């Protein structure tokens, strides 16, 4: 026999909002950092996270039931940023990166620059696996690629980073 308990005075909308607020507090910053590394543009990463979080909030009942809501938000943000960047590139030439200040501590400049030289697909996998601490399966789902592709991009990207960082010495 299945019985359900109904709490008198409980507001399901309020509990969903509380759930989203907790999710936002726990994940917004790390998703931003992962996107900033992937996109190499801090302001674009911030805008992308804001857009993706707004979309997650609008669909929170469905998003909250996903196995990995943070991976969903990362993928939505990355898609939004990619679409935005394609539109901008059609409209005007790229700006000089050196004119934009970065929020990186000086001691990680070498690692950040080495990571920035990787192709975007490898950067995306590395940020999902390392910065977001997603599993191989969650990374594959978030980036819409196979688990084998995640593993090969991660291995190649980390090998390139090791080579680059070791050659700096």
VEXLO-716155 format. One record per residue (C-alpha): residue number from 1; x, y negated, z. Coordinates in steps of 0.05 Angstrom, whole numbers, plus 5000, padded with zeros to 4 digits. Layout:
BEGIN
nr, px, py, pz
NUM, X, Y, Z
...
END
This chain:
BEGIN
nr, px, py, pz
1, 5000, 5000, 5000
2, 5027, 4932, 4981
3, 5008, 4872, 5021
4, 5027, 4800, 5011
5, 5035, 4749, 5065
6, 5009, 4679, 5053
7, 5037, 4624, 5096
8, 4985, 4572, 5111
9, 5011, 4503, 5095
10, 5071, 4529, 5055
11, 5084, 4490, 4992
12, 5114, 4534, 4937
13, 5135, 4472, 4898
14, 5174, 4445, 4957
15, 5209, 4511, 4968
16, 5228, 4514, 4894
17, 5256, 4443, 4899
18, 5295, 4461, 4961
19, 5323, 4522, 4923
20, 5344, 4478, 4865
21, 5376, 4426, 4911
22, 5417, 4481, 4945
23, 5437, 4508, 4877
24, 5457, 4439, 4853
25, 5499, 4424, 4915
26, 5534, 4491, 4910
27, 5548, 4490, 4835
28, 5547, 4422, 4802
29, 5619, 4403, 4819
30, 5650, 4469, 4798
31, 5611, 4470, 4733
32, 5634, 4399, 4720
33, 5707, 4418, 4733
34, 5702, 4478, 4687
35, 5671, 4435, 4632
36, 5722, 4380, 4642
37, 5777, 4431, 4630
38, 5742, 4463, 4571
39, 5722, 4398, 4537
40, 5782, 4356, 4559
41, 5735, 4296, 4568
42, 5714, 4280, 4639
43, 5657, 4233, 4621
44, 5628, 4281, 4569
45, 5632, 4337, 4621
46, 5594, 4295, 4672
47, 5540, 4277, 4621
48, 5534, 4350, 4599
49, 5526, 4375, 4671
50, 5474, 4322, 4684
51, 5435, 4342, 4622
52, 5441, 4417, 4637
53, 5421, 4408, 4710
54, 5360, 4368, 4688
55, 5340, 4424, 4641
56, 5352, 4475, 4697
57, 5308, 4435, 4744
58, 5252, 4431, 4692
59, 5255, 4507, 4684
60, 5276, 4525, 4755
61, 5225, 4580, 4767
62, 5253, 4619, 4708
63, 5326, 4597, 4715
64, 5328, 4615, 4789
65, 5310, 4687, 4772
66, 5368, 4696, 4724
67, 5426, 4739, 4746
68, 5473, 4680, 4739
69, 5439, 4611, 4739
70, 5508, 4576, 4742
71, 5529, 4612, 4678
72, 5464, 4590, 4645
73, 5477, 4517, 4665
74, 5549, 4521, 4641
75, 5526, 4549, 4573
76, 5471, 4496, 4565
77, 5521, 4441, 4583
78, 5573, 4468, 4535
79, 5521, 4473, 4479
80, 5496, 4402, 4493
81, 5568, 4374, 4493
82, 5585, 4411, 4429
83, 5523, 4383, 4394
84, 5538, 4313, 4420
85, 5610, 4317, 4398
86, 5592, 4341, 4328
87, 5544, 4283, 4321
88, 5597, 4233, 4345
89, 5651, 4260, 4299
90, 5604, 4252, 4239
91, 5591, 4180, 4260
92, 5661, 4155, 4279
93, 5733, 4178, 4284
94, 5759, 4208, 4349
95, 5785, 4161, 4403
96, 5857, 4165, 4429
97, 5857, 4211, 4491
98, 5914, 4171, 4523
99, 5867, 4111, 4531
100, 5821, 4150, 4578
101, 5841, 4160, 4651
102, 5835, 4230, 4677
103, 5815, 4251, 4747
104, 5872, 4301, 4752
105, 5924, 4300, 4808
106, 5994, 4287, 4778
107, 6022, 4354, 4803
108, 5977, 4394, 4755
109, 5990, 4352, 4693
110, 6036, 4405, 4662
111, 5985, 4461, 4672
112, 5928, 4418, 4648
113, 5966, 4398, 4586
114, 5984, 4471, 4571
115, 5912, 4491, 4580
116, 5890, 4434, 4535
117, 5933, 4461, 4478
118, 5895, 4527, 4478
119, 5839, 4536, 4427
120, 5771, 4518, 4458
121, 5745, 4590, 4457
122, 5804, 4612, 4501
123, 5796, 4551, 4546
124, 5722, 4566, 4555
125, 5736, 4638, 4575
126, 5792, 4619, 4623
127, 5750, 4566, 4657
128, 5691, 4613, 4665
129, 5734, 4669, 4693
130, 5782, 4627, 4735
131, 5748, 4562, 4754
132, 5676, 4588, 4757
133, 5698, 4656, 4782
134, 5648, 4691, 4735
135, 5654, 4765, 4721
136, 5671, 4790, 4651
137, 5598, 4807, 4640
138, 5573, 4740, 4665
139, 5625, 4703, 4622
140, 5603, 4743, 4561
141, 5530, 4726, 4574
142, 5545, 4652, 4588
143, 5586, 4644, 4524
144, 5544, 4692, 4483
145, 5603, 4736, 4463
146, 5619, 4809, 4476
147, 5656, 4832, 4539
148, 5713, 4856, 4494
149, 5719, 4786, 4465
150, 5721, 4757, 4535
151, 5777, 4805, 4554
152, 5818, 4792, 4492
153, 5810, 4716, 4495
154, 5828, 4717, 4569
155, 5890, 4760, 4557
156, 5914, 4719, 4498
157, 5900, 4653, 4533
158, 5935, 4672, 4597
159, 5994, 4700, 4558
160, 5999, 4634, 4520
161, 5995, 4594, 4585
162, 6049, 4637, 4618
163, 6094, 4629, 4557
164, 6082, 4554, 4555
165, 6092, 4543, 4630
166, 6154, 4587, 4632
167, 6185, 4549, 4573
168, 6175, 4484, 4611
169, 6227, 4505, 4663
END
